[in-house]
Amino acid sequence: MRGLDVYPRLVSPRMPEGYEPAAERLSTGVRGLDEMLDGGLWRGTTTLLAGPSGGGKTTIGLQFAFEGSLRDEPTLYMSFQENPTQLRRTIRGLGFDVAELERRGLDLVYASPVELQIDSIIVDLFRRIEQRGVRRLVLDAVGDLASAATDPQRLHDYLYALVQHLAVRTITSVLNFETTSNTIEHSGMQNAMSYLSDNVLLLTLDGEDRTRRKLRVLKTRGSAHDTRVREVEIGPGGLSVLR
């Protein structure tokens, strides 16, 4: 019989004296997306990647993680939706070698949303970050954290503290968030994540004769960006932005 488990409450980190954001761009690994972001993502920033089911969020998140591993950057991909077998099948379908990516630093982690506890998840998350020296992080998807939290204010404080911890450690993160439509509603969880994130990317679906995926950069902090809505497609090698 197990006893009582106690998890520390996540609070905002103390900013070190002389703290300055890293002045380095990172490639997203998505063809055409770096150009939309004026050269890529600033290291240490948090990107909210929002869109409906089937929009391409998981694919972009995986490509961002692959790019880190191929550059020998320890990368953590934590999924609350697809188990390891499903993720590996998806990765192979995109034409990548799972074993090679893991050898070069990719850590694939699955946590069941049924048993999700936000404080226990964060303990495991930071343990892996410290042990592996993680430089890139993907959470798929933060909406599952919202479902596991009972107090909206507690969830807001939790997400704010998480983003600040990642920034202090100069960990570049992509947080996937599933929307119920082609917009980000300015209320509740979606609004909180929008203003907490340095960058906000929105995927949409439309089309009558065939499904068309589109991508728009809604926000980049401290950077120029392409304001046009661009069509994207998923093929061999992943998702790419069409010209």
C-alpha positions in Angstrom: 0.0 0.0 0.0 1.4 3.4 -1.0 1.5 6.3 1.3 0.9 10.0 0.7 2.8 11.7 -2.2 3.6 15.4 -1.6 4.6 17.6 -4.6 6.0 21.1 -4.3 3.9 24.0 -5.6 5.3 25.5 -8.7 6.1 29.2 -8.1 7.8 31.8 -10.3 11.7 31.6 -10.3 13.9 34.4 -8.9 15.4 36.2 -11.9 19.2 36.1 -11.7 21.0 39.5 -11.6 22.0 40.7 -15.0 19.6 38.3 -16.7 19.3 39.0 -20.4 17.4 37.0 -23.0 19.5 35.0 -25.4 20.2 36.7 -28.7 20.1 33.6 -30.9 17.6 32.4 -33.5 16.6 28.7 -33.7 15.2 26.9 -36.7 11.7 25.5 -36.3 12.6 22.6 -38.7 9.5 23.5 -40.8 10.2 24.6 -44.3 9.1 28.1 -44.9 8.2 28.9 -41.3 11.5 30.4 -40.3 11.1 33.0 -43.0 7.7 33.9 -41.6 9.3 34.4 -38.2 12.1 36.6 -39.5 14.7 33.9 -39.2 13.3 31.5 -36.6 12.4 31.6 -32.9 14.5 33.5 -30.3 16.2 31.0 -28.0 14.4 30.8 -24.6 11.0 31.9 -25.9 7.7 30.2 -25.6 5.5 29.7 -28.6 1.7 28.9 -28.4 0.7 26.8 -31.4 -3.0 26.8 -31.6 -5.5 25.2 -34.0 -8.3 22.6 -34.4 -7.9 18.9 -34.4 -6.1 17.8 -37.6 -4.6 21.2 -38.3 -1.0 20.0 -38.0 0.0 21.0 -34.4 1.5 17.7 -33.5 3.4 17.6 -36.8 5.0 21.0 -36.3 5.8 20.2 -32.7 7.6 17.0 -33.7 9.5 18.8 -36.5 10.6 21.4 -34.0 11.8 18.6 -31.7 13.5 16.7 -34.6 15.4 19.8 -35.5 16.8 20.1 -32.0 17.8 16.5 -31.9 19.5 16.7 -35.3 21.5 19.6 -34.0 22.4 17.5 -30.9 20.3 19.6 -28.6 18.7 17.5 -25.9 14.9 17.8 -26.6 11.9 16.7 -24.5 8.6 16.0 -26.2 5.9 15.4 -23.6 2.6 14.2 -24.9 -0.7 13.9 -23.1 -2.6 12.6 -26.1 -0.6 10.1 -28.1 1.1 7.1 -26.4 4.7 6.1 -27.4 3.5 3.6 -29.9 1.3 6.1 -31.7 4.1 8.7 -31.6 6.7 6.4 -33.0 4.4 5.4 -35.9 3.8 9.1 -36.6 7.5 9.8 -36.6 8.2 6.9 -39.0 5.4 8.1 -41.2 7.2 11.5 -41.5 10.3 9.6 -42.7 12.5 9.9 -39.6 14.4 7.2 -37.7 13.1 7.1 -34.1 16.2 5.3 -32.7 18.6 7.8 -34.3 16.6 10.8 -33.0 16.6 9.3 -29.5 20.3 8.5 -29.7 20.9 12.2 -30.5 18.9 13.5 -27.6 15.1 13.2 -28.2 13.2 12.2 -25.1 9.6 11.0 -25.9 7.4 11.0 -22.8 3.7 10.1 -22.5 1.5 11.0 -19.5 -2.1 9.7 -19.5 -4.6 12.5 -19.3 -6.8 10.3 -17.3 -4.3 10.2 -14.4 -2.9 13.7 -15.0 -2.0 15.8 -11.9 -0.4 19.1 -12.8 2.0 19.2 -9.8 3.3 15.6 -10.3 3.8 16.3 -14.0 5.9 19.4 -13.3 8.1 17.4 -10.9 8.8 14.8 -13.7 9.2 17.6 -16.3 11.9 19.5 -14.3 13.7 16.2 -13.3 14.1 15.3 -17.0 15.2 18.9 -17.8 17.9 18.8 -15.2 19.1 15.3 -15.9 19.3 15.6 -19.7 20.1 19.3 -20.0 17.1 19.9 -22.1 17.3 22.8 -24.6 14.0 22.4 -26.5 10.6 21.4 -25.1 7.2 20.5 -26.7 4.1 20.0 -24.6 1.2 18.4 -26.5 -1.2 19.7 -25.4 -1.6 22.3 -22.6 -5.4 22.0 -22.8 -5.0 18.6 -21.0 -3.4 20.5 -18.2 -6.4 22.8 -18.0 -8.7 19.8 -17.8 -6.7 18.4 -14.9 -6.8 21.6 -13.0 -9.8 22.4 -10.8 -9.0 26.1 -10.1 -8.7 28.5 -13.1 -6.6 31.0 -11.1 -4.3 28.2 -9.9 -3.9 27.1 -13.5 -3.0 30.6 -14.6 -0.4 31.0 -11.9 1.0 27.5 -12.8 1.4 28.3 -16.5 2.9 31.7 -15.7 5.5 30.2 -13.4 6.2 27.4 -15.9 6.9 29.9 -18.8 9.2 32.0 -16.5 11.2 28.9 -15.4 11.7 28.0 -19.1 12.8 31.5 -19.9 15.4 31.7 -17.1 16.8 28.4 -18.3 16.8 29.6 -21.9 14.7 26.6 -22.9 12.8 27.2 -26.2 9.3 25.7 -25.9 6.3 25.0 -28.1 3.0 24.6 -26.3 0.3 23.0 -28.5 -3.3 24.1 -27.7 -6.4 22.6 -29.4 -9.1 25.1 -30.3 -12.7 24.3 -31.1 -12.8 26.7 -34.1 -10.4 28.5 -36.4 -9.9 31.4 -33.9 -8.4 31.9 -30.5 -11.2 33.1 -28.3 -10.2 36.0 -26.0 -11.4 34.3 -22.8 -10.3 31.9 -20.1 -7.4 29.6 -20.9 -6.9 30.7 -24.5 -6.5 34.3 -23.5 -4.1 33.5 -20.7 -1.9 31.4 -22.9 -1.9 34.1 -25.7 -0.5 36.8 -23.5 1.9 34.5 -21.6 3.5 33.3 -24.8 6.2 35.2 -26.8 4.9 33.9 -30.1 1.4 32.9 -31.1 0.8 30.8 -34.3 -2.7 29.8 -35.4 -3.5 26.9 -37.7 -6.9 26.8 -39.4 -8.8 24.4 -41.6 -11.2 25.3 -44.5 -12.2 24.2 -48.0 -15.2 22.4 -49.5 -13.7 20.2 -52.2 -10.7 19.3 -50.0 -9.3 20.2 -46.7 -6.9 23.1 -46.8 -4.6 23.9 -43.9 -3.5 27.5 -43.3 -1.0 29.1 -40.9 -0.9 32.6 -39.5 1.6 34.3 -37.2 -0.6 36.3 -34.8 2.2 37.6 -32.6 6.0 37.6 -32.1 7.5 39.5 -29.2 10.6 41.5 -30.1 10.6 40.4 -33.7 9.1 41.2 -37.1 7.0 38.5 -38.8 5.0 37.7 -41.9 1.5 38.9 -41.4 0.0 37.0 -44.4 -2.1 33.9 -44.0 -0.1 31.1 -45.7 -1.3 27.7 -46.9 0.5 24.7 -45.6 0.6 21.1 -46.5 1.7 17.8 -44.9 3.7 15.4 -47.0 6.8 13.3 -46.9 9.2 14.9 -44.4 6.4 16.7 -42.5 4.6 20.1 -42.8 5.8 22.9 -45.1 4.6 26.4 -45.8 3.6 26.9 -49.4 4.9 30.0 -51.3 
